[in-house]
């Protein structure tokens, strides 16, 4: 059987552009991103965006940048024609766009109208391309700048059109694109309208923190810390939310490299590593990080969409992000962003059982259960005077108090002297109740002490020499499988700095000679096994320092005060004082808050005073 020879031919420009559009223009948000980036590169101070049907019907981007002449408009619609690469040094590109593919790709799959007035000669020109075919051109009337209209996207390519999502989904993606670009350039004003309704408006000249809070969430301004770390030519800055201010999905993490919005696995992994011992596994941090690196140290020409980058020194970048975030969080970490639960607050406003009547009520049926609250089926009589029962404790009238009280050995300190107040008691052998100058503080003693122990271990390991250790009178042998022993043996020198001295004891056992002093009363067997499990779980994907941080979190859990332990008043106050001076004491190692506060205003609302 003879095969028919195939003729090699050049593809027409219209088909080439449509093929390129498959990578550059996947959806309306992709086209919008390219147009807004062009406006930014043109030196715009104000950018206005109008959308219809999520961008499926209309995308219009207007800027007040440098504008283009008539011949430049025609040239901009040709493939690989750009003003952003003055020479062949593509590795030194400093603009958002540079490939010269976006406009011709968009024009090949939609009806595109470009109107522009150059600031150089003051003449305005208009050119319309319909799916790769020139329709019209001529003079236009508009102020200096450029306006680009994209209509009927994929109108003549039904195979592509049917794979687009609903207008609502496309609108969500388009909004995210504008939000990210507006976040990267607080010196530029942005306006976004969708179907005639203004959805976003920010003024030029905002500070970085103000712009991020305005675009992400207003409350972020009060629940975040500033990040600013310089290491050589690498500069990291931005805004990082407190660990207790988190979300269930990771779509509120905004990462930028040299002003370019990116979605990079290396950067996302570094963020997870920085928050590893401060967030629950199913929660995600809220932040916006801006990384400035020398142009020669990063490759932005990985994909036509330009959302992926590669770093020459990825380990340095990862370490910079982890260090920058942890240093920043250590300045605001004693705060807890989680307010008292609304459901719990509501339950305080209702009696858990029917009130004890001051008279003998008539016989009545059993009260009906409503959730966890019993509602009486009769209406108690109103009284004008509370009587002696509410003026103090009297036997037979009020139930005797059952809470534990202690005689103060010395005068009770003033609450105004301490941010977390002074201890007044313990509830359920788990929660410390303290009085502060501005409200009532409730502390989870186990969660708080777990964080304190972790920070002690970290501080000891960061100093010179080794941490205080408790030598075991009889060294303990822990049986493990051989791979676990190999991992522990490799990490043994660093673990010894924290007070955990391990030696290999045969192929499948480790000998424990000392444990950290803070964990002296813990279960040595369980401690070593958990450390081995952590080293296995995190493997070689993390740097040794990051793996040890996760191991320390496990070790701290073994040495912390357990729920159910009765504490004396001096012990409770000592815990509060240490929390006030310990980094990251606002949340435990798993991301839960260690304390909540009921302000005086909240308490007054509970009793109807406000």
Protein Blocks (a to p, Z undefined) as FASTA:
>chain_A
ZZdddddddddfklmmmmmmmmmmmbfklmmmmmmmmmmmnopabdcdddeehhlmoccd
ddfbebpafklmmmmmpghiafkbmblclklccbfbfnopmmmmmmmmcccddddddfkl
opacddddeehiafbgcdddddeddddddehehklmmklmmmpccfklmmmmmmmmmmmm
mmmmmmbccdddeehiafbdcdehiafklmmmmmmomklmmmcccddddehjbccedddd
dfklccfbfklcccdeehiacddfklmmmmmmmmmmmccfkbccdddddddddfklpcfk
lbfnlpaccdfblmlmmmmmmmmmmmmmmmmmmpcfbdcdfklmmmmmpcfbdcddfbdc
ddddddddehjaccdfbdcdddfbebjmlnoccehkaccdfbdcdddfbdcddfklpmnl
pafbdehhlaccdddfkbccdddfklmmmmmmmmmmmmmmmmgcjddddddfbacddddd
fklmmmmmmmmmmmmmnopacddebjkbccdfbdcfklmmmcfklmmmmmmmmmmmnmmm
bcfklmmmmmmmmmmmmmpccehiacdfklmmmmmmmmmmgghklbcfkopafbdcddfk
lmmmmnopZZ
